[in-house]
């Protein structure tokens, strides 16, 4: 695929080189390591809500970039074939079924501000697992993150 975009190309906005997408995803994953330092004082629960909202925002932004990266480089999908990804996916599915048939669906899915631990948070954690499972596919990537 050429780096130069033709004038009549309908997908011109998708012509970002894969290496740039990879670097943006790596930076986003690296930024999540600083989330424990966040304290948002104007919120009722400053030590919980701010961290979860920032994590959800970062993961939501990363999911879009990650899907674009996966679409441009299909071989990345093979790194999602691991027992960790499969077992956590099964856990998320069982949690969804339990939340649907629970006593209070709204609280099961969204949780409460004190805990921020509903299905939506679990879904973001699952998406984050998918991102790091496909992005950090070599040992040197993990060593680079842990040595920073």
N, CA, C and O of each residue as an XYZ file, in Angstrom:
592
protein
N       0.842     -1.173      0.000
C       0.000      0.000      0.000
C       0.894      1.245      0.000
O       1.855      1.323      0.765
N       0.590      2.162     -0.813
C       1.397      3.359     -0.960
C       1.184      4.314      0.209
O       0.098      4.392      0.784
N       2.248      5.036      0.542
C       2.129      6.026      1.613
C       1.446      7.285      1.108
O       0.952      8.084      1.904
N       1.412      7.469     -0.206
C       0.818      8.660     -0.771
C      -0.653      8.408     -1.071
O      -1.019      7.355     -1.594
N      -1.472      9.360     -0.742
C      -2.910      9.227     -0.884
C      -3.351      9.880     -2.180
O      -2.956     11.005     -2.485
N      -4.164      9.176     -2.936
C      -4.709      9.733     -4.162
C      -5.818     10.710     -3.805
O      -6.446     10.585     -2.754
N      -6.059     11.678     -4.675
C      -7.054     12.706     -4.388
C      -8.463     12.144     -4.302
O      -9.266     12.639     -3.510
N      -8.787     11.139     -5.079
C     -10.148     10.602     -5.116
C     -10.340      9.396     -4.201
O     -11.351      8.702     -4.307
N      -9.417      9.141     -3.330
C      -9.508      7.986     -2.447
C     -10.523      8.254     -1.347
O     -10.361      9.189     -0.563
N     -11.585      7.425     -1.284
C     -12.630      7.620     -0.282
C     -12.142      7.305      1.125
O     -12.667      7.849      2.096
N     -11.147      6.437      1.249
C     -10.621      6.051      2.554
C      -9.314      6.778      2.861
O      -8.434      6.219      3.517
N      -9.183      8.000      2.399
C      -7.944      8.736      2.585
C      -7.628      8.963      4.056
O      -6.455      8.996      4.430
N      -8.625      9.118      4.884
C      -8.393      9.352      6.300
C      -7.890      8.097      7.009
O      -7.433      8.182      8.149
N      -7.964      6.940      6.362
C      -7.472      5.698      6.954
C      -6.052      5.360      6.522
O      -5.541      4.297      6.873
N      -5.408      6.241      5.771
C      -4.092      5.959      5.233
C      -2.980      6.315      6.222
O      -1.946      6.853      5.827
N      -3.189      6.021      7.487
C      -2.157      6.248      8.496
C      -1.233      5.040      8.470
O      -1.716      3.909      8.523
N       0.066      5.237      8.390
C       0.967      4.078      8.394
C       0.805      3.259      9.672
O       0.547      3.808     10.742
N       0.957      1.950      9.551
C       0.783      1.054     10.688
C       1.727      1.345     11.831
O       1.374      1.142     12.993
N       2.927      1.821     11.521
C       3.892      2.097     12.584
C       3.431      3.250     13.469
O       3.686      3.247     14.673
N       2.759      4.227     12.886
C       2.242      5.338     13.685
C       1.113      4.851     14.581
O       1.056      5.212     15.757
N       0.216      4.035     14.039
C      -0.856      3.477     14.862
C      -0.282      2.649     16.003
O      -0.765      2.715     17.133
N       0.742      1.876     15.703
C       1.379      1.042     16.723
C       1.961      1.907     17.835
O       1.801      1.591     19.014
N       2.628      2.982     17.474
C       3.221      3.868     18.482
C       2.159      4.553     19.322
O       2.334      4.713     20.530
N       1.058      4.961     18.699
C      -0.019      5.608     19.450
C      -0.640      4.625     20.437
O      -0.929      4.989     21.577
N      -0.846      3.389     20.009
C      -1.397      2.374     20.910
C      -0.433      2.103     22.058
O      -0.869      1.960     23.201
N       0.856      2.031     21.783
C       1.845      1.804     22.840
C       1.856      2.958     23.843
O       1.933      2.736     25.051
N       1.779      4.181     23.339
C       1.751      5.343     24.231
C       0.487      5.321     25.090
O       0.540      5.624     26.282
N      -0.645      4.965     24.489
C      -1.885      4.885     25.250
C      -1.825      3.837     26.342
O      -2.289      4.069     27.458
N      -1.258      2.691     26.026
C      -1.106      1.648     27.045
C      -0.139      2.119     28.128
O      -0.357      1.854     29.310
N       0.914      2.807     27.735
C       1.871      3.331     28.711
C       1.211      4.369     29.623
O       1.505      4.420     30.817
N       0.329      5.188     29.070
C      -0.362      6.195     29.875
C      -1.249      5.574     30.951
O      -1.467      6.177     32.002
N      -1.753      4.389     30.696
C      -2.604      3.757     31.699
C      -1.826      3.387     32.965
O      -2.430      3.176     34.016
N      -0.515      3.308     32.881
C       0.262      2.999     34.080
C       0.315      4.173     35.053
O       0.684      3.990     36.212
N      -0.046      5.370     34.606
C      -0.060      6.536     35.487
C      -1.431      6.814     36.090
O      -1.581      7.766     36.855
N      -2.407      6.026     35.772
C      -3.762      6.240     36.287
C      -3.839      6.175     37.807
O      -4.612      6.938     38.386
N      -3.086      5.310     38.495
C      -3.168      5.318     39.967
C      -2.780      6.638     40.610
O      -3.114      6.865     41.772
N      -2.092      7.509     39.901
C      -1.692      8.807     40.453
C      -2.788      9.860     40.372
O      -2.625     10.960     40.901
N      -3.896      9.543     39.722
C      -4.958     10.523     39.492
C      -5.880     10.598     40.709
O      -6.352      9.580     41.217
N      -6.123     11.832     41.163
C      -7.110     12.104     42.203
C      -7.893     13.322     41.740
O      -7.318     14.387     41.519
N      -9.201     13.166     41.595
C     -10.053     14.256     41.125
C     -10.866     14.754     42.319
O     -11.821     14.099     42.737
N     -10.490     15.908     42.865
C     -11.098     16.402     44.098
C     -12.554     16.844     44.001
O     -13.297     16.610     44.954
N     -13.013     17.468     42.916
C     -14.399     17.949     42.924
C     -15.461     16.847     42.883
O     -16.649     17.146     43.007
N     -15.071     15.598     42.715
C     -16.032     14.501     42.629
C     -16.244     13.920     44.020
O     -15.355     13.996     44.868
N     -17.411     13.344     44.259
C     -17.751     12.805     45.575
C     -16.753     11.745     46.033
O     -16.335     11.754     47.191
N     -16.371     10.848     45.157
C     -15.405      9.793     45.479
C     -14.142     10.029     44.650
O     -13.977      9.417     43.594
N     -13.247     10.910     45.115
C     -12.115     11.340     44.280
C     -11.085     10.255     43.986
O     -10.354     10.364     43.002
N     -11.008      9.223     44.804
C      -9.976      8.211     44.600
C     -10.424      7.069     43.692
O      -9.604      6.237     43.305
N     -11.700      7.016     43.348
C     -12.208      5.905     42.541
C     -12.729      6.384     41.188
O     -12.299      5.901     40.140
N     -13.644      7.323     41.223
C     -14.361      7.724     40.009
C     -13.429      8.311     38.950
O     -13.524      7.952     37.776
N     -12.547      9.192     39.344
C     -11.649      9.822     38.382
C     -10.759      8.816     37.673
O     -10.553      8.899     36.462
N     -10.229      7.860     38.438
C      -9.368      6.840     37.842
C     -10.123      5.999     36.822
O      -9.620      5.724     35.732
N     -11.330      5.597     37.186
C     -12.108      4.752     36.273
C     -12.546      5.501     35.024
O     -12.542      4.946     33.926
N     -12.925      6.762     35.194
C     -13.347      7.530     34.025
C     -12.184      7.775     33.066
O     -12.360      7.700     31.850
N     -10.995      8.067     33.602
C      -9.826      8.264     32.740
C      -9.463      6.949     32.050
O      -9.138      6.941     30.862
N      -9.517      5.835     32.791
C      -9.217      4.533     32.188
C     -10.202      4.217     31.066
O      -9.799      3.766     29.994
N     -11.482      4.452     31.308
C     -12.487      4.188     30.273
C     -12.269      5.075     29.061
O     -12.434      4.620     27.929
N     -11.903      6.327     29.275
C     -11.655      7.234     28.161
C     -10.459      6.763     27.338
O     -10.530      6.716     26.110
N      -9.363      6.416     28.007
C      -8.163      5.980     27.291
C      -8.443      4.694     26.526
O      -8.062      4.568     25.362
N      -9.107      3.741     27.173
C      -9.385      2.464     26.501
C     -10.343      2.676     25.326
O     -10.167      2.062     24.274
N     -11.342      3.526     25.487
C     -12.276      3.775     24.387
C     -11.561      4.400     23.195
O     -11.844      4.053     22.048
N     -10.644      5.312     23.458
C      -9.872      5.916     22.367
C      -8.943      4.883     21.728
O      -8.789      4.850     20.508
N      -8.331      4.048     22.554
C      -7.420      3.035     22.036
C      -8.140      1.976     21.218
O      -7.572      1.448     20.262
N      -9.371      1.658     21.571
C     -10.110      0.622     20.842
C     -10.310      1.032     19.385
O     -10.149      0.212     18.481
N     -10.657      2.281     19.158
C     -10.825      2.745     17.781
C      -9.531      2.654     16.982
O      -9.525      2.181     15.845
N      -8.438      3.108     17.583
C      -7.142      3.031     16.899
C      -6.698      1.588     16.719
O      -6.132      1.230     15.686
N      -6.957      0.761     17.728
C      -6.567     -0.653     17.664
C      -7.349     -1.379     16.572
O      -6.777     -2.190     15.843
N      -8.642     -1.102     16.450
C      -9.439     -1.730     15.387
C      -8.929     -1.325     14.006
O      -8.878     -2.144     13.089
N      -8.555     -0.065     13.868
C      -7.974      0.399     12.609
C      -6.654     -0.308     12.337
O      -6.374     -0.687     11.199
N      -5.848     -0.487     13.367
C      -4.560     -1.175     13.234
C      -4.753     -2.648     12.883
O      -4.047     -3.185     12.030
N      -5.713     -3.300     13.546
C      -6.028     -4.710     13.249
C      -6.541     -4.845     11.813
O      -6.210     -5.807     11.120
N      -7.340     -3.889     11.374
C      -7.889     -3.934     10.024
C      -6.777     -3.792      8.984
O      -6.815     -4.425      7.929
N      -5.795     -2.958      9.295
C      -4.694     -2.731      8.348
C      -3.670     -3.851      8.375
O      -3.009     -4.106      7.368
N      -3.527     -4.525      9.512
C      -2.555     -5.615      9.624
C      -3.241     -6.856     10.189
O      -3.116     -7.142     11.379
N      -3.958     -7.590      9.352
C      -4.709     -8.762      9.824
C      -3.892     -9.812     10.559
O      -4.469    -10.507     11.395
N      -2.574     -9.990     10.314
C      -1.834    -11.004     11.079
C      -1.820    -10.757     12.589
O      -1.505    -11.667     13.356
N      -2.158     -9.539     13.026
C      -2.185     -9.265     14.457
C      -3.274    -10.067     15.166
O      -3.188    -10.301     16.372
N      -4.290    -10.486     14.426
C      -5.402    -11.236     15.031
C      -4.943    -12.564     15.615
O      -5.550    -13.066     16.560
N      -3.885    -13.133     15.066
C      -3.447    -14.442     15.545
C      -2.907    -14.384     16.963
O      -2.857    -15.413     17.636
N      -2.505    -13.221     17.435
C      -1.991    -13.094     18.792
C      -3.108    -13.083     19.835
O      -2.838    -13.126     21.035
N      -4.344    -13.026     19.384
C      -5.470    -13.082     20.313
C      -5.844    -14.519     20.659
O      -6.738    -14.748     21.474
N      -5.172    -15.484     20.049
C      -5.444    -16.899     20.311
C      -4.587    -17.382     21.471
O      -3.554    -18.021     21.267
N      -5.017    -17.077     22.678
C      -4.303    -17.572     23.852
C      -5.337    -17.994     24.893
O      -6.485    -17.550     24.863
N      -4.919    -18.840     25.793
C      -5.852    -19.335     26.806
C      -6.256    -18.219     27.765
O      -7.342    -18.272     28.342
N      -5.404    -17.208     27.947
C      -5.749    -16.087     28.823
C      -6.894    -15.285     28.213
O      -7.856    -14.942     28.901
N      -6.787    -14.992     26.930
C      -7.840    -14.228     26.248
C      -9.138    -15.029     26.225
O     -10.212    -14.481     26.473
N      -9.042    -16.321     25.929
C     -10.248    -17.160     25.890
C     -10.901    -17.287     27.258
O     -12.125    -17.208     27.363
N     -10.116    -17.481     28.299
C     -10.703    -17.654     29.627
C     -11.314    -16.354     30.142
O     -12.376    -16.377     30.764
N     -10.652    -15.209     29.889
C     -11.242    -13.942     30.321
C     -12.475    -13.611     29.496
O     -13.425    -13.024     30.014
N     -12.475    -13.979     28.219
C     -13.668    -13.772     27.384
C     -14.839    -14.595     27.901
O     -15.974    -14.121     27.924
N     -14.566    -15.817     28.313
C     -15.608    -16.654     28.897
C     -16.118    -16.052     30.198
O     -17.320    -16.071     30.463
N     -15.215    -15.520     31.006
C     -15.612    -14.859     32.251
C     -16.507    -13.652     31.982
O     -17.497    -13.444     32.683
N     -16.163    -12.860     30.975
C     -16.971    -11.685     30.619
C     -18.353    -12.125     30.141
O     -19.355    -11.499     30.487
N     -18.412    -13.186     29.358
C     -19.693    -13.700     28.876
C     -20.554    -14.211     30.029
O     -21.750    -13.925     30.083
N     -19.959    -14.960     30.941
C     -20.704    -15.463     32.101
C     -21.167    -14.298     32.979
O     -22.274    -14.328     33.517
N     -20.322    -13.274     33.123
C     -20.714    -12.088     33.887
C     -21.883    -11.364     33.237
O     -22.787    -10.894     33.928
N     -21.868    -11.273     31.925
C     -22.978    -10.628     31.215
C     -24.279    -11.386     31.449
O     -25.315    -10.777     31.715
N     -24.229    -12.694     31.354
C     -25.439    -13.507     31.596
C     -25.914    -13.338     33.029
O     -27.114    -13.212     33.270
N     -24.985    -13.332     33.989
C     -25.352    -13.141     35.383
C     -25.936    -11.757     35.618
O     -26.872    -11.605     36.403
N     -25.396    -10.749     34.949
C     -25.916     -9.388     35.102
C     -27.311     -9.245     34.514
O     -28.156     -8.552     35.079
N     -27.553     -9.892     33.390
C     -28.873     -9.811     32.760
C     -29.941    -10.454     33.637
O     -31.047     -9.928     33.763
N     -29.610    -11.592     34.242
C     -30.594    -12.306     35.046
C     -30.496    -11.970     36.535
O     -31.106    -12.653     37.357
N     -29.741    -10.933     36.894
C     -29.597    -10.534     38.289
C     -30.822     -9.793     38.795
O     -31.778     -9.555     38.057
N     -30.769     -9.438     40.064
C     -31.893     -8.753     40.698
C     -32.062     -7.348     40.136
O     -33.177     -6.954     39.795
N     -30.984     -6.593     40.035
C     -31.048     -5.213     39.549
C     -30.093     -5.065     38.359
O     -28.881     -4.936     38.536
N     -30.648     -5.084     37.165
C     -29.831     -5.052     35.952
C     -29.048     -3.747     35.854
O     -27.880     -3.752     35.463
N     -29.678     -2.641     36.204
C     -29.010     -1.344     36.095
C     -27.758     -1.289     36.970
O     -26.704     -0.839     36.518
N     -27.866     -1.733     38.192
C     -26.709     -1.730     39.085
C     -25.681     -2.761     38.645
O     -24.480     -2.534     38.791
N     -26.130     -3.883     38.111
C     -25.190     -4.913     37.656
C     -24.372     -4.431     36.472
O     -23.179     -4.721     36.384
N     -24.989     -3.707     35.572
C     -24.293     -3.257     34.373
C     -23.466     -2.004     34.650
O     -22.295     -1.941     34.275
N     -24.064     -1.009     35.302
C     -23.387      0.272     35.495
C     -22.661      0.385     36.828
O     -21.732      1.185     36.944
N     -23.050     -0.386     37.834
C     -22.498     -0.348     39.176
C     -22.888      0.970     39.853
O     -23.777      1.677     39.378
N     -22.231      1.292     40.947
C     -22.478      2.530     41.679
C     -21.180      3.323     41.728
O     -20.102      2.778     41.489
N     -21.288      4.619     42.041
C     -20.111      5.484     42.015
C     -19.035      5.072     43.020
O     -17.848      5.292     42.780
N     -19.445      4.471     44.150
C     -18.451      4.111     45.159
C     -17.503      3.037     44.657
O     -16.338      3.009     45.053
N     -17.987      2.144     43.783
C     -17.175      0.996     43.383
C     -16.757      1.041     41.910
O     -15.639      0.642     41.582
N     -17.614      1.508     41.035
C     -17.340      1.559     39.597
C     -16.909      0.189     39.082
O     -15.941      0.093     38.327
N     -17.608     -0.868     39.474
C     -17.179     -2.201     39.110
C     -18.212     -3.000     38.357
O     -18.214     -4.228     38.452
N     -19.082     -2.365     37.620
C     -20.113     -3.092     36.884
C     -19.588     -3.718     35.610
O     -18.381     -3.769     35.370
N     -20.513     -4.190     34.805
C     -20.153     -4.862     33.568
C     -19.440     -3.919     32.602
O     -18.577     -4.355     31.840
N     -19.785     -2.651     32.623
C     -19.140     -1.684     31.724
C     -17.640     -1.614     32.024
O     -16.822     -1.559     31.106
N     -17.287     -1.616     33.303
C     -15.871     -1.617     33.661
C     -15.203     -2.923     33.237
O     -14.077     -2.916     32.738
N     -15.891     -4.034     33.435
C     -15.355     -5.327     33.023
C     -15.169     -5.386     31.508
O     -14.198     -5.965     31.021
N     -16.088     -4.796     30.777
C     -15.976     -4.735     29.322
C     -14.745     -3.934     28.898
O     -14.038     -4.329     27.970
N     -14.486     -2.815     29.568
C     -13.301     -2.021     29.256
C     -12.019     -2.780     29.609
O     -11.026     -2.688     28.887
N     -12.037     -3.519     30.703
C     -10.870     -4.330     31.049
C     -10.630     -5.423     30.009
O      -9.484     -5.725     29.677
N     -11.705     -6.013     29.497
C     -11.584     -7.041     28.459
C     -11.017     -6.445     27.165
O     -10.149     -7.038     26.524
N     -11.522     -5.266     26.796
C     -11.002     -4.601     25.601
C      -9.529     -4.244     25.770
O      -8.742     -4.356     24.831
N      -9.165     -3.814     26.977
C      -7.767     -3.497     27.260
C      -6.907     -4.755     27.154
O      -5.783     -4.692     26.655
N      -7.412     -5.877     27.608
C      -6.687     -7.144     27.469
C      -6.480     -7.494     26.003
O      -5.394     -7.929     25.620
N      -7.505     -7.311     25.179
C      -7.366     -7.596     23.756
C      -6.308     -6.700     23.111
O      -5.540     -7.144     22.257
N      -6.279     -5.438     23.529
C      -5.300     -4.503     22.974
C      -3.885     -4.918     23.356
O      -3.005     -4.986     22.498
N      -3.661     -5.194     24.630
C      -2.286     -5.520     25.030
C      -1.879     -6.911     24.560
O      -0.692     -7.165     24.353
N      -2.841     -7.816     24.387
C      -2.495     -9.161     23.896
C      -2.018     -9.122     22.453
O      -1.158     -9.912     22.064
N      -2.564     -8.215     21.660
C      -2.127     -8.146     20.266
C      -0.998     -7.146     20.059
O      -0.191     -7.316     19.145
N      -0.924     -6.113     20.884
C       0.119     -5.100     20.700
C       1.456     -5.553     21.273
O       2.497     -5.354     20.647
N       1.437     -6.150     22.439
C       2.678     -6.572     23.092
C       2.916     -8.046     22.813
O       2.747     -8.897     23.686
N       3.307     -8.329     21.590
C       3.442     -9.715     21.169
C       4.866    -10.239     21.285
O       5.100    -11.424     21.045
N       5.811     -9.399     21.641
C       7.194     -9.825     21.795
C       7.693     -9.489     23.199
O       7.228     -8.538     23.828
N       8.626    -10.269     23.664
C       9.144    -10.098     25.025
C       9.793     -8.727     25.212
O       9.673     -8.136     26.285
N      10.470     -8.215     24.200
C      11.137     -6.922     24.355
C      10.146     -5.774     24.557
O      10.486     -4.769     25.180
N       8.913     -5.916     24.032
C       7.896     -4.893     24.279
C       7.537     -4.858     25.759
O       7.421     -3.784     26.349
N       7.364     -6.025     26.354
C       7.027     -6.097     27.780
C       8.177     -5.555     28.624
O       7.950     -4.831     29.594
N       9.399     -5.901     28.262
C      10.550     -5.411     29.012
C      10.691     -3.895     28.909
O      11.087     -3.234     29.869
N      10.366     -3.354     27.745
C      10.430     -1.905     27.548
C       9.402     -1.182     28.427
O       9.697     -0.134     29.000
N       8.206     -1.743     28.529
C       7.166     -1.125     29.366
C       7.540     -1.206     30.848
O       7.386     -0.229     31.581
N       8.031     -2.369     31.288
C       8.318     -2.539     32.711
C       9.605     -1.839     33.135
O       9.801     -1.586     34.324
N      10.476     -1.526     32.200
C      11.710     -0.830     32.565
C      11.559      0.681     32.499
O      12.454      1.403     32.936
N      10.470      1.167     31.976
C      10.275      2.622     31.845
C       9.928      3.272     33.163
O       9.734      4.487     33.220
